[in-house]
Amino acid sequence: MPTKHDGFIKAQLLLPFVDLAMARGCNVDAALKLYGLTKTDLRNPQKAVHAEIIYGLTNTLAEKAKDPHLGYNVADTFDIKTWLPTQDAFENACTIGDYYTRFLLSVPQQASSVRHTLTVTAPHATYAVTRSVQTHQMPVQVEGFGMGLHIRTLRHLSHAHWQPKLVRLETPFPEALPQMPTGVGIKRSNVSGLSLTFPSSWLTLPVHPQDSRSNHLGTSVPPTPQNISIISTLRTAARPLLEDRTLSEQDFADALGISLARLKASLRLQNTTLPRELKRLRIDVAKEMFSDATQTVATVAQALGYSDQSHFSRFFRSQTGQSPREYRATLNQN
């Protein structure tokens, strides 16, 4: 445990939040100073700070980044494989149940402010995180991070068996989630913490090494350091804007909080362009939405900025080699 007392968290767990805020042009040094921390503190594996500071700092970073969903977006973009609490689970797990067991055993070494439990019954399994300390600062962004982490991980590990309508997430802070079509059922809870419920049969599903060791779960972007700071951040910022096809490159730069010149230069360094990345993102979002059987082709097309369903279908086929109907058929086969 970080200390002998409850309520403390390893400072280095703040690094993904700081990295994303920096990528968006925020003055993170000023935010850290408000809470008596430095970047050196975040690199010290022995440094632990109280949950009050963790919650306050992550909320402040969200305010400075002008992103009310910063925590969720951190979980959606950073390299889970190298994050300390999940590192062993991703390296060594053989099944989804094995993954959650390893994570449950590892995460208390990084934080004493929460309690993790895995409850298994015949129909359902529930992974729950319960906060053990009372703080003045609300853990909004930390909760958003936890929700993003568990949704992203379970979706990746269950792979072809993923059915979002069978998954239920309970949280006291649903506002920490962006309005994205994940298909997962969200319920407001009065309990201090979150819980993720899914079919217990998924716990026996095998985890393949090539799946668990992938740097970027559920994305089509090559894993390089620059991707985390630019391309992954672009994907996060652009996702809620896909429905509006009138937006310019300047609009996307503004959403990132950087200049248009910097955005273009960063994309050139990755040998890509904004239109190319938006195409990749639209395909990824479309595939995610198609995994939910309640989403029609027309609904998906509209969410991605296509007023003409046939136009969207042609775009989807040009990028994947399959029509939306053919792609859905492959999901049903699995």
N, C-alpha and C positions, 0 to 999 in steps of 0.2 A: 504494500500500500504506500502511497506517497507520504503519508505521515501517520501518526498514531491516532489522529482525530478524524472524525467523519467530515465530509464537505470539501475535500481538497482534490484538485485535478492537476495532472501533469501539464505544465505550461506549454510544452512542445506540441500538444494537441491543438493549440491555437494556430499553428503554422499554416494549414490550408486556408483558414479564414483570412489571415494576413496576406498570403500570396495572391488570393483572388482580389482582395481589396486593392493591393498594389497594382495588379494588372489593370485595374479600372482607374488608375491615376490618383488614388486616395493617399493622403499624407498619413501613413500608418504610424509613423514615429510620434506624431502629435497625439494620436489616439492611445498608443501604448503609454505615453508619458502621463496621461490622465489617470491611469491605473497603476502607476509606479513600476512599469515594466519597460524593458528594452528588447531589441531583437536578439541580443546575446542571451537574455533570460530564456527566450523561446527555444534556443538551441541547446540549453543545458538539460540533459536527461534527468537530472536530480531535482530540478526546480519544480515545486508544486505551489499552486496558489488556490485561494478559496473560490468556491463556485460563484460567490457574489461577484468577484472580479471577472471571472470567465464570462458570466452571463452579461454583465455590464459592458465589457469590452466588445463582445460579438454584436451586441445590440448597437453599440456606438459605430462599429465598422459598417453595419448595415445602413445606418443613417447617413454616414459620410459617403457611402457608395450609392446612395439613393436607390437602394434595392431592398424592399421589405421581405424578400425571399432569399437573402444572401446565404443563410445556412443551408437551405435546400439546394441552392445552386452550387455551393461548395461540394456537397455530396455528389452532385450530378456531374462534376467535372474533374475532381482530383483523382490521383492514382491510389485507389483503395488498396492495391496490393502492397504498397510500402507503408501504409498507415499502421502504426504499432499494434493497436488492438486487433486488427484483422490479419496481420502479416502471417502468423503461424497458421491460421485457419485456411487462408488461400493457398499456402504452400503445401499443406499436408492433408487437408480434408479429403475423404474418399466419398462421402455422401453429404447431402444437405444437412442431415441430422448431425453428422460429424462436424460439419462446419460450425453450426450453432453451438455445439458443445465446446469446441475449441475457443470460439469467440467468448462464450460465457466465462470460461476459465481464465482467459487472457485479459479481458477488459477491466476487472477489478484492480489489476496491477497499475492501471493508469488513472483511475479515479475512484474516490471513496464517497462521492456525493450521490451515487445512484446504486440501486440494486437491480441485477439482471436475473430473470427467471425464464425457464422454458417449461411450459405446461403442455402435456400431451394427453389427449383423450382419443377415443376410437375415431371420431370424425374430424377433430380439429387439433392443431398445434398453435400455441400462442407464445410468442416471444414478447416479454414485457420488460419495460424499463421504468422503475419507480424511484422517484427522487426522495432521498432520505434527509434532506436539510431544507429549512425554510430560509428564503432569501427575499430581500426587498426587490432586487432586480428579477424580472420575469425571464425565464430561459427560452424566450421566443426563438431566437436564431439557433440555439443549441438544439431545441426541439425540432426545428425545421431540418437541421443537419441530420438528426437521428432518423427522421421520417424518410428523408431522401436516401440515406445510407441503406436502410433496411428494404425499401421498395426496390432500389436499384440492384442490390445484391440478390434478393430473392428472385427478381425477374431474370437476372442473369443465370443463377444457378439452376433454376427450374427449366430454363431454356425452352425447348419445344413444348413442354408441359405447362408453360405459363398461361394461366387463365385469370385475368385480373378480377373478373366478377366473383371469383371464389376467395378473394383476399379482402380482409376488412382491417382498416386502420382506425384506432381510437386515440384521440389527443385532445388536450384542453386548448390547443392553439392551432386550429385548422387554418387560421389566417396566415400561418407561416408557410403554407403550401401555395404555390402559384396555381392559377386556373389552367391546368393542363389536363389533357384527356388521357390520364393514366388508366382509367377504367376501374381503379381500386375504390372500394366503398370507404368513405370517410365519415366518421361519427365523432361529434364533440363529446368529450368526457370530462368529468369533474375530478378525476384522479390525477395526481401530480406525476405525470410521466406519460409514456405511450405504450401501446400494445399493437402487435401485428399478428393477425390470425389467418391461418391458411390450412389447406387440407393436410392432415397428419401423414397421409400416404406419401406426400412429397419428401418427407424426411428420409425415405429409403432410396430416393433417386440418386444415381451416381454423379459424382463431380469429376469431370475429366480434367487432367492436368492442363491441357491447352486452354480450357475455359477458365479455370481458377487462377491461372497465372497471367492472364491477359491484363495489360496495363489499363486499358480503357474499356470498361464493361458496357456493351450495348451501343457502341459508337463505331463509325466507319472511318474515324480520323486516325492517321498514323501516330503512334505514341512517341513524341519527342518533347523535350522540355518546353519548347516554344509553344507547342499546342496547348499546354495547360494554361499558359499566360495569355495567349491570343485566340487561337482557334476555338478552344473549348469555351472560353469566355464569350466569344462571338456567338457560338451555338446557344449558350444560355440566354444572352441578351436578345438574340434574334427570334427565339422560339415563340414568344407571345406576339410577335409582330408579323408572323407569316401570312396572316389573313389579309393584310393590307399590301397589295401589289403596287401601290403608288409610291412607296417609300424609296428615297434615294440613298446612295452610298453615304451621303452626309448624315442622313437620319440614323443609319446603323452606327456610324462613328459616334454620333451624339449619344446613342443608347449605351455605348461602351464607355463613354466619358473620355474619349481621346480624339485627337484631331484626325481629319480624313487622311492627311498625308502620312500620319503614323500608322493608321490602319492599312493603307495600301502598301507601305513599306514592309510591314510585318507579314502581310500575306505573300508579298513577293519573296521574302526570305524562306517561306514554306513552299514556294513554287506553286501557289494556288491563287485563286481570285475570289472575290466576294460572291459573284453569281454561282461559281462552282460549289462553294461551301453552303450556299443557300439551297442548291439542288440536293446536296447530300443530306442536309438537315430535313428538307421536306420529305425525302424518301424514308429517313429514319423515323420521323413522326408518323408518316402514313403507315409504315409497318407496325409501329406500336399501336396505333388506333385500330388497325385491322385485326389485331389479336383479341380485340373485344368484339364479340359477335353482334352486339347491339348497335355498333357503328356502321351506318350505311356508306356506300361509296360516295353518295351525294354529300353526306355530312363531312366525310374526310376531305373531299374536294373543297368544300366551302371553308373548312378550318385552315386549309393551306392556300387560300386565296384564289381558287378557281371557281368562277361563276358557271362555267360549262363543264359538266361531269365528263363528257367525252374528251374534252381537252385534257383534263387531269388524267384520264385513263391512258391516253396516248403518251403523256409525259411519264407516267409510271412504267409503262411497257418499255419506253426508250431507255430508261435507267436500270431496269431490273430484268428485262427480257420476258416478263410475264405481265398479263393483265391483272387488275385487282382481283378478279374472280379466280384466276388461276393461282395467284399467290395465296389466297385464302384457302383454296383447296389443298395446298401443300401443308398448311397449318392443321387442317382437319385430319390429314393422313397421319400426323404425328400424335 
